[in-house]
Amino acid sequence: MNYFRFIQKYKRFLAFGMLVALFSSFGQTYFIGLFSAEIRAAFALSHGDFGLIYSAGSLAAGVFLIWLGRYVDRLDLRLWIALLCVAAVAACIVMGLAPSVIILAVALFLLRLTCQSLLSHTYMTSMARYFDSGRGKAISIAMLGHPIGEAIFPLITVTLLAFLGWRDVWLIYAAIGAVLFLPIVLWLLRGHGERHRDYLARLAAPAAATREAGRQWTQGEVLRDVRFYLIQLAMMVPAFAFTGLFIHQAHMAEAKGWSLAWLAT
C-alpha cells in the first residue's frame, strides 16, 4: 500500500499521532529555550544556573518515564491521553505562575515529563502497536508533528513575546491545550475500541500469524538485549548535543548580535 492510500485509510489515527507529536513541542528544548532570557531575568539566574536546573529536570523526567511509560500499555489509550493532556496543561500553568526557583524547577520537570517524554512515548508506542506491515509509514507520518512544531511555534512564540510577558504566553499555550488539543485528540480516537479489539485478536492469533506480525517483546527481554543499549547510545548522543545547543539559543543570539525573532525564523 502506497503512502496516499495508507493515509486515506488511516487518516484519523495518523492525525492523532501527528497532533500528539505537535503538542509535545511545549516540553521540547527548542521551545523552552525561547524563554531562556526572560526566565533568567525573572529569577536572577546565570546561564549555568538555568542550564543546571533544566538538566536536573530533564534527567528526573527520564527516570520517571521508565516507571510511568508502562501505563500506556495498561490503560485505555483514550483515558491515558486525556490524563496526559490534563497533566501537560497543568505543567504549562505551573510554568506561567511559578513564583520561585523551586517551582520553576518543578515546572520544567513536569514539562519535560508530560510533553517531551510521555507524549512522544505515547504516539510512538501507539503507531508501533496498532500497525504491522505499515508500522514504518505510520511512525514517519506521525513524526511530522515534530518538524511542524519546530517550524511554527518559535515564530508564534517570539511574536507573542513581543506583545506579552513570558508568563502570559505560557498561560495562552495552556488554554490552547485545554480548549483545542484535548477535544481534538479525543475526537480523533473515536472508534478506537474496535482498533484495540483487532490488536488483541492479532495477539491471540496462531503462532504462524504471530511470527508474521512480529513477536511482542517484554520489558525484561529488551533490557537484557545488548542491541538495545547500542541503539540508545546512538540516539542519546545527538539528543544531548542538541539539547545543550537549543536551551542556550537565546544566549547564542545575544552573543552573535542576532535578534530572537530572526533566529526563530
C-alpha positions in Angstrom: 0.0 0.0 0.0 1.5 3.4 -1.0 1.6 6.4 1.2 -1.5 8.1 -0.2 -3.8 5.1 0.2 -2.3 4.4 3.6 -3.1 8.0 4.8 -6.5 7.9 3.3 -7.3 4.6 5.0 -5.9 5.5 8.5 -6.2 9.3 8.4 -7.8 9.8 11.8 -5.3 7.7 13.7 -2.4 9.1 11.8 -3.7 12.6 12.5 -3.9 11.7 16.2 -0.2 10.7 16.2 0.9 13.8 14.4 -1.1 16.1 16.7 0.3 14.4 19.8 3.8 14.9 18.4 3.0 18.5 17.7 1.7 19.1 21.3 4.9 17.6 22.7 6.6 20.7 21.4 5.7 22.5 24.7 8.3 20.4 26.5 10.9 20.3 23.8 14.2 22.1 24.4 14.0 24.3 21.3 10.6 25.7 22.7 11.6 26.2 26.3 14.9 27.8 25.2 12.9 30.6 23.6 12.0 31.8 27.1 15.6 31.5 28.5 16.4 35.2 28.7 13.1 36.1 30.3 13.3 33.2 32.8 16.9 34.1 33.8 16.0 37.7 34.3 12.8 36.9 36.3 14.7 34.6 38.7 18.1 36.2 38.6 19.8 33.1 37.2 23.0 32.8 35.3 23.3 30.7 32.2 24.9 28.0 34.2 22.2 28.1 36.9 19.4 27.8 34.3 21.2 25.0 32.5 21.7 23.1 35.7 18.1 23.3 36.7 17.0 22.3 33.2 19.4 19.4 33.1 18.2 18.1 36.5 14.6 18.4 35.5 15.3 16.5 32.2 17.1 13.7 34.0 14.4 13.4 36.6 11.8 13.2 33.9 13.8 10.5 32.1 13.8 8.4 35.4 10.1 8.8 35.9 9.4 7.9 32.2 10.7 4.4 32.9 8.0 4.0 35.6 5.1 5.9 34.1 5.7 4.9 30.5 4.3 1.4 31.1 0.8 2.8 31.7 0.3 3.3 28.0 0.3 -0.5 27.9 -2.2 -0.8 30.8 -4.7 1.9 30.4 -7.2 2.6 27.6 -5.5 4.9 25.1 -8.4 7.4 25.4 -8.2 7.6 29.2 -4.4 7.7 29.1 -4.2 10.6 26.6 -6.8 12.5 28.5 -4.9 12.2 31.7 -1.7 13.1 30.0 -3.2 16.2 28.3 -4.6 17.5 31.6 -1.1 17.0 33.2 0.6 18.8 30.3 -1.8 21.7 30.6 -1.2 21.8 34.3 2.5 21.9 33.6 2.1 25.0 31.4 0.1 26.7 34.1 2.7 25.9 36.8 5.3 27.4 34.4 3.3 30.5 33.9 2.6 31.1 37.6 6.0 29.9 39.0 6.8 32.3 42.0 10.2 30.9 42.9 13.1 28.9 41.5 11.9 25.8 43.2 8.5 25.9 41.5 10.3 26.8 38.2 12.3 23.5 38.6 9.1 21.6 39.2 7.5 23.2 36.1 10.5 22.3 34.0 10.4 18.7 35.3 6.6 18.5 34.5 7.0 19.9 31.1 9.9 17.6 30.2 8.0 14.6 31.7 4.5 15.2 30.2 5.2 16.8 26.9 8.7 15.9 25.8 8.8 12.4 27.3 5.3 10.9 27.7 3.5 12.5 24.8 6.3 11.4 22.4 6.4 8.0 24.0 2.6 7.7 23.6 2.4 8.4 19.9 5.4 6.3 19.1 4.0 3.3 21.1 0.6 3.7 19.6 1.8 3.8 16.0 4.0 0.8 16.6 1.3 -1.2 18.4 -1.6 -0.8 16.0 0.2 -1.1 12.7 2.1 -4.2 11.5 3.2 -4.0 7.9 2.7 -0.3 7.8 4.4 0.5 11.0 7.3 2.4 9.5 4.9 4.5 7.4 2.7 5.3 10.4 5.6 6.4 12.6 7.2 8.5 9.9 3.9 10.3 9.3 3.2 10.9 12.9 6.7 12.2 13.5 5.9 15.0 11.1 4.4 16.7 14.1 7.9 17.5 15.4 9.2 19.5 12.4 5.8 21.2 12.0 6.1 22.3 15.7 9.7 23.4 15.1 8.6 25.5 12.1 5.6 27.3 13.6 5.9 27.5 17.4 9.2 29.5 17.6 7.8 32.2 15.3 4.4 32.3 17.1 6.2 32.4 20.5 8.6 35.2 19.5 5.6 37.2 18.1 3.7 36.7 21.4 6.7 37.7 23.5 6.9 41.0 21.6 3.5 42.0 23.0 3.0 39.9 26.2 5.0 38.8 29.2 6.5 35.3 29.1 4.2 34.1 31.8 1.1 35.2 29.8 2.4 33.2 26.8 2.6 30.0 28.8 -0.9 30.5 30.1 -2.1 31.0 26.5 -0.5 27.7 25.5 -2.2 26.1 28.5 -5.5 27.4 27.2 -4.8 26.1 23.7 -4.0 22.7 25.1 -7.2 22.5 27.1 -9.6 24.1 24.6 -8.2 22.7 21.3 -5.8 19.9 21.7 -7.6 17.7 24.2 -11.0 17.7 22.5 -9.5 17.2 19.1 -7.3 14.2 20.1 -10.3 12.5 21.8 -12.4 13.1 18.7 -9.7 11.5 16.5 -9.7 8.5 18.8 -13.4 7.8 18.2 -13.9 4.2 17.4 -10.6 3.2 19.0 -12.2 0.4 20.9 -12.6 -1.6 17.6 -9.0 -0.9 16.7 -7.9 -2.2 20.1 -10.0 -5.3 19.8 -8.4 -6.1 16.4 -5.0 -5.7 18.0 -5.9 -8.1 20.8 -7.2 -10.6 18.2 -3.9 -10.5 16.4 -2.1 -11.2 19.7 -4.3 -14.2 20.2 -3.8 -15.5 16.7 -2.0 -18.8 16.0 1.8 -18.9 16.2 2.3 -18.6 12.5 0.3 -15.4 12.3 2.1 -14.1 15.3 5.5 -14.7 13.7 4.4 -12.9 10.6 3.2 -9.8 12.6 6.3 -9.8 14.8 6.7 -11.0 18.3 5.9 -8.7 21.2 8.9 -8.3 23.5 8.6 -7.9 27.2 10.5 -5.1 29.1 12.8 -7.6 30.6 13.7 -9.1 27.3 14.5 -5.7 25.9 16.7 -4.7 28.8 18.7 -8.0 28.5 19.4 -7.4 24.8 22.7 -5.7 24.2 21.4 -4.2 21.0 19.0 -2.1 23.0 22.0 -0.3 24.6 23.8 0.3 21.3 20.6 1.8 19.9 20.2 4.0 23.0 23.8 5.2 22.6 23.3 6.2 19.0 20.1 8.0 19.9 21.3 9.8 23.1 24.5 11.4 21.8 22.8 13.7 19.3 20.0 14.4 21.7 22.4 15.6 24.4 24.3 17.7 21.9 21.2 19.4 20.5 19.6 19.9 24.0 22.7 21.9 25.1 22.5 23.9 21.9 18.8 24.8 22.0 18.5 25.5 25.7 21.1 28.3 25.3 19.8 29.6 21.9 18.8 32.9 23.4 22.3 33.5 24.8 23.8 32.5 21.4 21.6 35.0 19.7 22.7 37.7 22.1 26.4 36.8 21.7 26.1 36.9 17.9 24.1 40.1 17.8 21.1 38.3 16.3 17.5 39.0 17.2 15.5 36.2 18.7 12.8 36.8 16.0 15.4 36.3 13.3 16.7 33.1 15.0 13.1 31.8 15.2 12.6 32.1 11.5 
